[in-house]
């Protein structure tokens, strides 16, 4: 695969948020793929080989916890870093998301677009070597990235 723009998959059932984040991230040089529900997110992850996934938790068809579990169990997507961006902010939800392999858990009400974009940039810069290694050597755990 030719090197190009870093690819981000944004999985959220909120149409307005998908469009806002797509516009902002595209403007910053990322290739952005969108999914409106959990099942579509899984399909897009397998088709587009994203460098990073931003995942909502409360969605139709499959919730974010189910999606994250499936992503981690599939060798093709197991090492892709996932940032959870959700309205679920209870300590148990955060712990569950991190335990399932998310690299970060952000609550929508507590984060700005600028802060999310900064975190995305940091994770993508941290995972460049990991993705190259994964493509050549197999699975690299995504949760080796420090926040």
N, C-alpha and C positions, 0 to 999 in steps of 0.2 A: 504494500500500500504506500502510495506517495505521501510524503510529509505535507501537511497543509495546516489549516486553522485547527486549533484545539476544538474538539467536539463535546458539546454539553447536551445532555438529555434532561429536559425539564418536564417532570411528571406531576400534574396538578389538575384537579377537575375545575378549577376556577379559570374561566376563559379570560377574564380581564388580567389576572396575574400572569398567565402564560404569555399574553401579548406584551405586557409591560416588560417582563424579564427577557423575552425574545428580542425586543427592540433594543434594550439596554446592552445585553450581552453581544448581540450582533454588531452593534456600534463599536464595541470594544474589541472586535476582531475574532469573536468566537463563532463557530458554526453551531446553530442551536436547532435541536429537534424537539418537538413537542408531543406530549401524550396526555390525553384527557382522563384516563383511568388506569388502574393498576395493570390490567391485562395488556392494554395497548403499550404501556411503559415497558413491560417485559419484552414484547415483540420488538419495539423500537431499539431496546438495548441489544438484542441479539442481531438485529439487522445492521445497525449503524456503528457498532463498536465505539461507544462514547469514551472520552477520556475522564468524564465526571458525570454523575447523575445527581440531580436535585429532586428529592422525592417528598411528596406530601404523604400524610398518614391516613387521612380520612377521604376515601375515594370510592366510587362505585366499582363493581366487579371484583376487584381485589384491593384490600387496604394496603397501606405502605408496609406494614409488618410482614404481610404475606409476600409482597413483592421483594422486599429485602431478603427474606428467607430463600426465595427462589433464585434471586440473583447470586447469592453466596453459594448455593448448591450447584450451580451450573459453571463448569470450568471456563466457559467462554466469557462469563461476566463476573466471576468470583473476585477478581482483583480490582475491579473498577471502583474507585472511591465514590461513596454515596454520602451526600449531605442531606439530612432530613430537614425539611422546612415545613413546619406544621403548626396548627393552632393547639394541638395537644401539648401541654407543657407540664403535666404532672411528673413528679420525680420518677414514678414507676415507668411511665412512657419513655422518658429520656433514657433511663437505664436499659430498658428493653431494646430500644433502637441502637444504642451503643453496643450492647451485648450481642445483637444480631449482626454487627459488623459495620455500622455507619461510622464515618470518620468524624462527624460533627452532628449535633442536634440543635437546631435553631428554632425558636418560637417566633412565628410571624409577627406578633404584636411587639416583640422586643428587639427587632432588627430592622435596620434601614436597608434600602436597596444598595447604597454605597458600601455598607459594611459587608453585605453578602457578596458583592462583586469583588471586594478585597479578599475575602476568604476563598472565593473560587480561584482567583489568581494564585493565591498562596498554595492551594492544594494542587492546582494544575502544574505549577512550577516544581512542586515536591514530587509529583508522580511521573514526570517525564522519563526519568531513568527507570522507574518501576515498570512503566508500560513497555518500554523498549526491552527490558529484561523479560517481561511476561511474554512478549511476542516471540522472543527467541528461546526462552528457557522454560516456559510453563508458568504455573501459578506463583504469584507473589501476594502475600496477604495485604489487603488494603489497610488494615488497622495498624500498620507500622508507622503511619504518618502521625506526627504530633501536632496538636492544635496550637 
